[in-house]
Amino acid sequence: MDTLSLADIQKLTKEYGEAWAVAHVQRLLKLIEQIGTGLEYDSQVIIWAVYLHDWGAFPKYYQKNLDHALISKQIVETEIFPLVDLPTDVKAKVLEAIELHDLRDPRPASTTEALLLREADFLDFLGAIGVAREFARGPKDLQKTYQQILKRKELLRGRFTIPLAQKMAGERMARMEAFLDALLEESYGFL
């Protein structure tokens, strides 16, 4: 392949990313549209970053015990961007957004695009969708998955800086807490 277009990246994301990847991308694009209201950002950077940010977690590229965000950035730098005709500044912003999107990365984002991707990705781990994602990932051990949900929820508490993302995070956290309370009640403490 001599060049890659955004349409090619969208197809490859679907091909490499299993069933979850495209749905996750679509949710993030909607979340960014919502939390980005009133903010100036480059939509071209956003769409490329959103489609490419999790490639390091796809089976084709996944490496156990390595940071999927850094793997994604490396894939984009070495395999994708040499075949893509984008301005240098757009590529740099896409790479930063990919590198800094993971919740375990404490470094601040220096661009609005990186901040939007990070906070949208955080939101996608909260609320009903966040609970569903954790249970879908497994394992088939309710107690362990319940503990993973609690851990992720606490890791995300206080991490939002965009006002609309803060509001949505509060609403999603409340939904999660209500669900988790019901789960404990209905399990009689035997998860």
N, C-alpha and C positions, 0 to 999 in steps of 0.2 A: 504494500500500500504506500503510495507516494505522499498522500496528504490525508489528513483526518478532518472531518467537519464535525460540528456539534451533533448533527444527525447520526454520524458514525458513533460518536461517544455515547449517545443515548441508546443505540442498538447494542453496543458492547456492554454497557452497564446492565442492560436487561439479560444479555447472554451470560455474562460472568457473575452477576450478582445474585443469582437465584431469585426466588419469589419475593423476598423482602426488599431488595434494593430499590426497585423502581417505586414501590409504594412509599418507602422512606423518603426518597427524593421528592416525590409529589407533595408529601406532607410538609417537608422542609420549605419547599417553594411557597406553599400557602402560608406557613408560619412567618416566613420572612416578609411576605407581602403585608401581613397583619402587623408585625412588630416594627417593621421598617417605615410605617406611615409617618410622614413628616421628616424622615431622614434622607439625606442625599447619599446615594450609592450608585455604583455602576452595575446595572443589571446584567451586563455581559460577564463581568467577574463572578457575580452570584451564580448564574446558571452553570458556568463551567465548574466552579468550585463545588457546587452542590452535587453535580453529577459525578465528580471525580473523588470526592473526599473520603469515601470508604473503600476504594479499590483495594487497599492493603488488607481489608477484611474479607475479600472475596476468595473463594476456594483456590482459584488460579494463582493467587499471590500470597495468601495468608502464611505467616510464619509464627509458630507458637512462641510465646514469651517475647515477641517484638512488638513495638508500638505500631499499630496499624496506620496511624496518621503519618508517621515518618515513612513507612513503606509506601503509602499512597503518594506522598510528596515525591519520593524517589522515582516511582513509576511514571508520574506525570512529567518530571524533569527529564528523564532519560528515554522513555518510550513514546510518550504522547506529544509533548511540546515540540520536539524536533520535527514533527509531522503536521504541526498546526500553525496557521498563519494568523497570529494575534500580536498586537503591539507588546513590546517588552514590559511596559508598566502594567498591562493587564495580566500578563503571565506572572509577574512578581506578586501581584495582589492575590491571584488564584492560589499560588503556592503558599503564601502566608496563611490564607484562610484554611487551606487543607491542613497545614502543619499544626495550627493552633485550635482546631475544632474540638479536640477530645477533652472531656471533663477532667481528666487527670493532669492536664497541662495547666499549671498555674500562671504561666506568662500572660501578660496583658496583650490584647490585640491592638495593633497600631492603625488598622484601617477599619472603617465602618463595615466593609464587606466581611472581614474576618470576624468581627464582633457579631454581626447578624447571623452568620452561619453557626458560630459557636452557640449563641443563645437559642437559636431555633433547634439545634441538635439537642441541647439541654432540655428544652421543652418537650421534645419528642420522647423523653424518658420519664415524663411526669404524667399524672392523670390516668385515665382509663387506658390510653394507648401505652403508657409506660408500664403499667401492670401487665397488660397483654404481652408486650414485648418480652418482659422478663420470664413470664410463664412459657412463652413460645421457645425461648432459648434453653429453658430447662435448668437443671436436670429434672427428672420425674420425681423429685423430692420436694414436697410442698414447703417443708420447714426451711430447707436450704434456699429455695427460690424466694420465700418470704423474707429471709434475712438479706438476700441480695437486693430486694426492693427497698428495704429499710436503709441499707448502706448507700445505695445510689441516691435515694431521696435526701439523705443527710449530706452527701457530697455536693448536692446541687443547692441546698438551702443557702441563701445569701449570695449566690454567685451571679445573679442577674443584675445588669446595670441599665439596660434599656427600659424606660418606664413601662411601656406596654408589655414587655416580656416579664417584668416584675409582677404586674397585675395578673397576667395569664398564669405565671408560675404559682402565685398564691391560690388561684382558683383550682388549678390542677392538683396542687398539694392537698387541698381540702378534699377533693374528690378521691384522691388516693387514700387519705386517712380514713374517710368514711368506708371505702371498700375494705381496707385492711381491718378495720374494727368489725365489720360484718363477717369477714373471713374468720377472724378469731372466734367470734360468737358462734358461728355456724359449725366450726370444727371442734367446739367444746375443748379447745386447747390442745387438740391432737392433730396437728398439721402433718 
